[in-house]
């Protein structure tokens, strides 16, 4: 089968979508050819049966010219394609649907977001299958929905106990946006500093300003850090390349994700694959928390209870971290591993053809 793969960006270093390269590589071993059409492209090591066609956003091309070029590019590839996979945006589906119907291509659409609008509803009606990471990751009811996991590359995200640093590091990975609730983490760090002392731990908040956060959100967070007297303890690190973020997980003593209940955050699973004890607020992780003792739900919504859970997590003895890490990693491999993910996706595309 020859697959048309439409996505935002192909760049192994991109902090948000660097995982796309791993997905393409995993799919390529099961398919004759993949034609990737993307808005932007960067560094990527790909097999010979994969070609990347960029619309040039990485060169600063104008938005108005991209969509005509996108349609032209799809048209030029029409004779070498058997099926289409659209990743992230319903706009891709809406754009290619007329040609896909004309050529008889099945369309499989990947979507993992709490947002629902008319474009998503129409796209869902037009495609043959919708694939997502968990039931909570797709908010429409549809018989077309298939849950296939998150496709975590566990060969890349893996434990390295020797990398852990002292003092213990509390790590939070994700874009800087109010939904990540970093304010609660900063307040909990202030309480932890009062009880344990300033030299007992560090907090690293890793992520960029992508998304719909207020333009001064990072400034607001930094001001909160300064008001709490946490300079030198809490660091707003900014974005780190996907190829390098694994080192952050490997060095951490605990990974914290304070997003509310919704779709499963991929960063949580990447940290788990690295064997890092993890605290989450998102109830979508409840089943995984039952299977993996190193994953815990945050018990309360206040800084005091989070501070206590953080204190316990950074105090886990070295000898207890190994079995916890194995449980965490196995839980990810069973339901969200990249190899199984690629097989499930290929089966769904072939079934639709």
C-alpha positions in Angstrom: 0.0 0.0 0.0 1.1 3.5 -0.8 0.1 6.0 1.8 -0.4 9.8 1.6 0.6 11.1 5.1 -0.5 14.7 5.7 0.9 16.4 8.8 2.0 19.7 10.3 5.8 19.2 10.4 8.5 16.6 9.9 11.4 17.6 12.2 13.1 15.2 14.6 14.1 18.2 16.8 10.8 19.9 17.1 9.7 20.2 20.7 6.0 19.6 19.9 5.8 17.2 17.0 9.2 15.6 16.8 7.5 12.3 17.4 6.1 12.4 13.8 9.5 11.2 12.4 9.2 8.1 14.6 5.7 7.4 13.5 6.7 7.7 9.8 9.6 5.4 10.3 7.5 2.8 12.0 4.8 2.9 9.3 7.3 2.7 6.5 8.4 -0.8 7.5 4.8 -2.0 6.7 4.1 -0.1 3.5 5.4 0.1 0.0 5.8 3.9 0.0 4.8 6.9 2.1 4.4 10.4 0.5 4.5 12.9 3.4 3.0 16.3 2.7 3.7 18.9 5.5 3.6 22.6 6.2 7.3 22.6 7.3 10.2 20.2 7.3 13.5 20.0 9.2 16.1 17.4 10.2 14.8 13.8 9.8 16.4 10.4 9.1 13.9 8.5 7.0 14.0 5.2 5.0 14.2 5.2 1.2 10.5 4.5 0.7 9.6 7.8 2.3 9.5 11.1 0.5 8.8 14.4 2.2 7.1 17.3 0.4 7.2 20.6 2.4 5.0 23.6 1.7 7.9 25.8 2.9 6.7 27.2 6.2 10.2 26.7 7.5 11.4 29.2 4.9 8.8 31.7 5.9 6.4 31.3 3.0 3.1 33.2 3.1 0.0 31.4 4.5 -2.1 32.5 1.6 0.1 30.7 -0.9 0.4 27.5 1.0 -3.1 26.1 0.5 -3.0 26.5 -3.3 0.4 24.8 -3.3 -1.0 22.1 -0.9 -3.8 21.3 -3.4 -1.4 21.3 -6.3 1.0 19.0 -4.5 -1.7 16.5 -3.6 -2.9 16.5 -7.3 0.6 15.8 -8.5 0.8 12.8 -6.2 -2.6 11.4 -7.1 -1.4 8.4 -9.1 1.0 7.1 -6.5 -1.4 7.0 -3.6 -3.8 4.3 -2.3 -5.0 5.8 1.0 -4.6 9.0 3.0 -3.7 9.6 6.7 -4.4 13.1 8.0 -2.8 13.9 11.3 -3.8 16.7 13.8 -6.0 19.1 11.8 -9.5 18.6 10.3 -8.6 21.2 7.7 -6.4 18.6 6.0 -9.4 16.3 5.7 -11.7 19.0 4.4 -9.1 20.0 1.7 -8.3 16.6 0.3 -11.8 15.0 0.7 -13.0 15.9 -2.8 -10.0 14.4 -4.5 -10.0 11.4 -2.1 -13.6 10.6 -3.0 -12.8 11.0 -6.7 -9.8 8.7 -6.5 -11.4 6.2 -4.1 -8.8 6.8 -1.3 -10.0 5.9 2.2 -9.1 8.6 4.7 -8.0 7.9 8.2 -7.9 10.9 10.6 -5.8 11.2 13.8 -7.2 13.6 16.4 -6.4 14.1 20.1 -7.9 17.3 21.5 -10.7 18.5 23.7 -11.7 21.1 21.1 -14.8 20.3 19.0 -16.1 22.6 16.2 -18.0 22.4 12.9 -14.8 21.5 11.0 -14.2 18.5 13.2 -17.8 17.4 12.8 -17.7 17.7 9.0 -14.2 16.0 8.9 -15.5 13.1 11.0 -18.4 12.7 8.6 -16.1 12.6 5.6 -13.5 10.1 6.7 -13.6 6.4 6.9 -12.0 6.1 10.3 -10.9 8.3 13.2 -8.0 7.2 15.3 -7.1 8.6 18.7 -5.0 7.8 21.8 -7.8 7.2 24.3 -11.6 7.5 24.6 -11.1 10.9 26.4 -9.0 12.3 23.5 -11.9 12.6 21.0 -15.1 14.3 22.2 -17.5 13.3 19.5 -19.5 10.1 19.5 -18.8 8.2 16.3 -18.9 4.6 15.2 -15.8 5.4 13.1 -13.7 5.9 16.2 -10.8 3.6 16.9 -8.5 3.9 20.0 -5.0 2.9 19.1 -2.8 4.4 21.8 -0.2 7.3 21.6 2.6 5.6 19.7 5.4 6.2 22.2 8.9 5.3 20.9 10.1 3.2 23.9 13.5 2.7 22.1 14.1 6.4 22.4 12.3 7.0 25.8 14.0 4.6 28.1 15.4 4.6 31.7 18.9 5.7 32.5 19.2 5.6 36.3 22.8 6.8 36.3 21.6 10.1 34.8 19.6 11.1 37.9 21.0 14.2 39.5 21.2 15.6 43.0 19.3 17.5 44.4 16.2 15.7 43.2 14.4 17.3 40.2 10.7 17.8 40.0 10.0 17.9 36.2 7.0 19.3 34.3 7.0 19.0 30.5 4.4 20.7 28.3 3.7 24.0 26.6 3.4 27.0 28.8 -0.4 27.5 29.0 -2.9 28.0 31.8 -4.4 24.6 31.2 -1.1 23.1 32.5 -1.7 24.7 35.9 1.9 25.6 36.6 0.7 28.1 39.2 -0.3 25.2 41.4 3.1 23.6 40.9 4.9 26.8 41.9 2.7 27.2 45.0 3.4 23.6 46.0 7.2 24.2 45.5 7.0 27.1 47.8 5.5 24.9 50.6 8.1 22.2 49.8 10.9 24.7 50.2 9.5 25.8 53.5 9.4 22.2 54.9 12.6 20.8 53.3 14.8 23.8 52.7 16.0 25.6 49.6 18.7 23.1 48.7 16.5 20.0 48.9 15.1 19.9 45.4 14.8 21.8 42.1 11.8 22.3 39.7 12.2 22.4 36.0 9.3 23.6 33.8 10.1 22.6 30.2 8.0 23.9 27.3 7.5 26.8 24.9 4.8 29.4 24.5 2.9 27.6 21.6 -0.9 27.6 21.8 -3.4 30.1 23.0 -1.9 31.3 26.2 -1.8 35.0 27.0 1.2 36.7 25.5 2.6 37.5 28.9 1.9 34.2 30.5 5.6 33.3 30.9 6.2 36.7 32.6 3.3 36.0 34.9 4.7 32.6 35.9 8.2 34.1 36.5 6.7 36.9 38.7 5.0 34.2 40.7 8.3 32.4 41.2 9.9 35.6 42.4 7.1 36.5 44.8 7.4 33.1 46.3 11.2 33.5 46.7 11.9 30.5 44.5 14.5 32.0 42.3 17.3 29.3 41.9 14.7 26.6 42.8 12.1 26.8 40.1 13.3 27.4 36.5 11.2 28.1 33.4 13.5 26.3 31.0 11.6 26.9 27.8 11.3 24.5 24.8 13.8 21.6 24.4 14.2 19.6 21.2 12.3 16.3 21.0 15.6 14.5 20.4 16.9 15.9 23.7 13.9 15.8 26.0 14.6 12.2 27.0 17.5 13.5 29.0 15.2 15.7 31.1 13.1 12.7 32.0 16.1 10.5 32.8 17.5 13.1 35.2 14.2 13.7 37.0 13.1 12.2 40.3 9.4 12.8 39.6 7.4 14.0 36.6 4.3 16.2 37.3 1.4 16.9 34.9 -1.5 19.0 36.3 -3.8 19.2 33.3 -7.4 18.6 34.1 -9.2 15.5 32.9 -9.3 15.2 29.1 -7.2 13.5 26.5 -4.0 11.7 27.6 -1.0 13.9 27.5 1.8 12.3 25.5 4.5 13.8 27.8 3.1 11.8 30.7 3.6 8.5 28.8 7.1 9.5 27.6 8.1 10.1 31.2 6.6 6.8 32.3 8.6 5.0 29.5 11.7 6.5 31.1 10.7 4.9 34.4 10.0 8.2 36.2 7.5 8.2 39.1 4.6 10.4 37.8 1.8 12.5 39.4 -1.2 13.5 37.2 -4.5 15.2 37.8 -6.1 13.8 34.6 -8.6 11.0 35.5 -8.0 9.5 32.0 -4.9 7.9 33.5 -6.8 6.1 36.3 -6.7 2.7 34.6 -3.0 3.0 34.0 -2.4 4.1 37.6 -4.1 0.9 38.7 -1.6 -1.1 36.5 1.5 0.9 37.4 2.2 1.7 41.0 4.6 4.5 40.0 1.8 6.5 38.5 -0.4 8.3 41.0 -3.4 10.7 40.7 -3.0 14.0 42.5 -5.3 13.6 45.5 -6.3 17.2 46.1 -6.5 20.5 44.2 -4.5 22.5 46.8 -0.8 23.2 47.1 -0.5 21.5 50.5 -1.6 18.1 49.2 0.5 18.3 46.1 3.5 19.4 48.1 3.1 16.3 50.3 2.9 14.0 47.3 6.0 15.6 45.8 7.9 15.2 49.1 7.1 11.4 49.1 8.0 11.0 45.4 11.4 12.7 45.6 12.1 10.6 48.7 11.6 7.2 47.1 14.7 5.1 47.9 17.0 4.1 45.0 16.2 0.4 45.4 12.5 1.0 45.1 12.7 3.1 41.9 13.8 0.1 39.7 10.6 -2.0 40.1 8.5 1.2 39.9 10.2 2.2 36.7 9.7 -1.3 35.2 6.0 -1.2 36.0 5.6 2.3 34.4 7.5 1.3 31.3 5.6 -2.0 30.8 2.3 -0.1 31.2 3.3 2.2 28.3 4.6 -0.6 26.1 1.4 -2.6 26.5 -1.1 0.0 25.4 0.9 2.9 23.8 4.1 1.4 22.3 5.1 2.6 18.9 5.4 -0.9 17.3 1.8 -2.0 18.3 0.6 1.5 17.3 2.0 1.2 13.8 0.5 -2.2 13.3 -3.0 -1.1 14.5 -2.9 2.0 12.2 -1.8 0.0 9.2 -4.6 -2.6 9.8 -7.2 0.2 10.0 -6.0 1.8 6.8 -6.0 -1.5 5.0 -9.5 -2.4 6.3 -10.8 0.9 5.0 -9.3 0.4 1.5 
